[in-house]
Amino acid sequence: MNQDKPVVLIMAGGKGERFWPRSRISTPKQLQKVYSNKTLLRETLERALTITTIDRIYIGTNASLKKSILIQEKNFPEKILS
C-alpha cells in the first residue's frame, strides 16, 4: 500500500553559486551531469525510488528552474513545487 511508503521531497532550488564555474543560472548544479551520464537530480530521483513510489515523490525548486526541470523530468509535472 502506498500510504505505508514515505513521502520524499527533493530540494532542487538554488543557483548553484558554489559550483561555479561549471554551474550557470540556466544549468545549476542539480541539472548537471557530475558523476555519471545522469544529472544530479535524476540520480537523486532514482535513489528515492528505492524507498518509495513515484506518486510519493515531490521536487521543490524555485520558479525560474521549474520549466527546466519539467523538460528534464517529464514524470513529475504535477509534483514540482515552486
Secondary structure, DSSP 8 states (H G I E B T S, - for coil): -GGGS--EEEE--S--GGGTTT--SSS-GGGSB-SSSSBHHHHHHHHHTTTS-GGGEEEE--HHHHHHHHHH-TT-TTSEE-
